[in-house]
Amino acid sequence: MRLTFEERAQLEQDAADMSLGAYIRERLFGEDAAPRKARSKSPVKDYEALGRVLGALGSSRLSSNLNQLAKAVNTGSLPVRPETESELREACAAVLVMREELLMALGRGIYCDEPGCEP
């Protein structure tokens, strides 16, 4: 909504100690206006889960190992042995666990990409 400087000043004066948005909503919808939910100052919902994720990242060599794997794949020098496949699967599982923990710490729930799935 575009207002002139004078219009906005008038609305702010009329709003007194109310926020401008709350004042406008009250004027538009009257006392039937549903109260707005306050936004959280912090996106973190679970500090313990966030600590677990950060601890796991700090104590792992995950980024270094993934970088080495990417280089080996790009050069074609990655030997595919059963132990290599097992290590790759373990690394993928660790990344997924950290991702789920991080999403839960941020209050986003467990991610899903299936149709109809709501986190």
C-alpha positions as CSV (number, residue, x, y, z in Angstrom):
1,M,0.0,0.0,0.0
2,R,1.5,3.3,-1.0
3,L,1.0,6.3,1.2
4,T,2.1,9.9,1.0
5,F,4.3,11.1,3.7
6,E,1.4,13.0,5.2
7,E,-1.0,10.0,5.1
8,R,1.6,7.8,6.8
9,A,2.2,10.4,9.5
10,Q,-1.5,10.7,10.1
11,L,-1.9,7.0,10.4
12,E,1.1,6.7,12.8
13,Q,-0.4,9.5,14.9
14,D,-3.8,7.8,15.0
15,A,-2.2,4.5,15.9
16,A,-0.7,6.0,19.0
17,D,1.0,3.1,20.9
18,M,-0.1,0.4,18.4
19,S,2.0,-0.8,15.6
20,L,0.9,0.7,12.2
21,G,0.1,-2.8,10.9
22,A,-2.1,-3.7,13.9
23,Y,-3.8,-0.3,13.7
24,I,-4.6,-0.8,10.0
25,R,-5.9,-4.3,10.6
26,E,-8.1,-3.2,13.4
27,R,-9.5,-0.4,11.3
28,L,-10.2,-2.8,8.4
29,F,-11.5,-5.7,10.3
30,G,-12.7,-4.2,13.6
31,E,-12.5,-6.2,16.8
32,D,-13.0,-9.5,14.7
33,A,-9.4,-9.2,13.5
34,A,-7.5,-12.3,14.6
35,P,-4.4,-11.6,16.6
36,R,-1.1,-12.1,14.7
37,K,1.4,-14.7,15.9
38,A,4.6,-13.1,17.0
39,R,7.7,-14.3,15.1
40,S,10.4,-16.1,17.1
41,K,13.6,-14.0,17.5
42,S,15.6,-17.2,17.0
43,P,15.1,-19.9,14.3
44,V,16.6,-22.5,16.6
45,K,13.9,-24.6,18.3
46,D,16.1,-27.3,19.9
47,Y,19.6,-26.2,21.0
48,E,20.5,-29.7,22.2
49,A,19.9,-31.1,18.7
50,L,21.8,-28.2,17.2
51,G,24.7,-28.9,19.6
52,R,24.7,-32.6,18.5
53,V,24.9,-31.6,14.8
54,L,27.6,-29.1,15.3
55,G,29.6,-31.5,17.6
56,A,29.3,-34.2,14.9
57,L,30.5,-31.9,12.2
58,G,33.4,-30.6,14.4
59,S,34.6,-34.0,15.3
60,S,34.4,-35.5,11.8
61,R,36.6,-35.2,8.8
62,L,33.5,-35.3,6.7
63,S,34.1,-32.2,4.5
64,S,37.7,-33.3,3.8
65,N,36.7,-36.8,3.0
66,L,33.9,-35.7,0.7
67,N,36.3,-33.4,-1.1
68,Q,38.8,-36.2,-1.6
69,L,36.1,-38.5,-2.9
70,A,34.9,-35.8,-5.3
71,K,38.5,-35.3,-6.6
72,A,38.9,-39.1,-7.0
73,V,35.6,-39.3,-8.9
74,N,36.6,-36.4,-11.2
75,T,39.9,-38.0,-12.1
76,G,38.5,-41.5,-12.4
77,S,40.9,-42.8,-9.8
78,L,38.3,-44.0,-7.3
79,P,38.6,-47.8,-6.9
80,V,35.2,-49.3,-6.3
81,R,35.7,-52.1,-3.8
82,P,33.2,-53.4,-1.3
83,E,34.9,-51.4,1.5
84,T,34.7,-48.2,-0.5
85,E,31.1,-48.7,-1.2
86,S,30.5,-49.4,2.5
87,E,32.3,-46.2,3.6
88,L,30.4,-44.2,1.1
89,R,27.1,-45.5,2.4
90,E,28.2,-44.7,6.0
91,A,29.1,-41.2,5.0
92,C,25.8,-40.7,3.3
93,A,23.9,-42.0,6.3
94,A,25.9,-39.7,8.6
95,V,25.1,-36.7,6.4
96,L,21.4,-37.6,6.4
97,V,21.3,-37.9,10.2
98,M,23.0,-34.5,10.6
99,R,20.5,-33.0,8.1
100,E,17.5,-34.4,10.0
101,E,19.0,-33.2,13.4
102,L,19.6,-29.7,11.9
103,L,16.1,-29.5,10.5
104,M,14.6,-30.6,13.8
105,A,16.8,-28.0,15.7
106,L,15.4,-25.3,13.5
107,G,11.8,-26.5,14.1
108,R,11.3,-27.7,10.5
109,G,10.7,-31.4,11.2
110,I,12.1,-34.2,9.2
111,Y,12.4,-33.5,5.5
112,C,10.4,-35.6,3.1
113,D,10.0,-35.3,-0.6
114,E,7.1,-37.7,-1.1
115,P,3.9,-36.2,-2.6
116,G,1.5,-35.3,0.1
117,C,4.2,-35.4,2.8
118,E,4.2,-32.4,5.2
119,P,7.2,-31.8,7.4
